[in-house]
Amino acid sequence: MKTNRLKIGEFSRLCRVTVRTLRHYENIDLLVPEIVDRDSGYRYYSVDQFQKMQGILSLKGMGFSLEEIRDLYEDETHIPSIEALEEKIREAKGARGICPRIKGA
């Protein structure tokens, strides 16, 4: 294999996610390995896919669901609209009101 390809375990460590997460993202067509070896079943990710993974993690951190993130990548925009971001801010503010701050933590 070329040196710019990473096995699933290597890629998971680089991205700080579990192999299970990567397999789930593959199953929902969010982040599919660049190459799957037909003989061994090994999954190989490219270094270029690291950037997409970081985008996925950032959007998740903003409160977007995996389905919403997949839709963004299918539209090739990769960037949520201002309206979508405002909605996530409203949702976060609402959730903050529901969950009282824990004292002494």
Helices and strands as residue ranges (DSSP letters): E 5-7, H 8-15, H 19-27, E 35-36, E 43-46, H 49-61, H 66-74, H 82-98
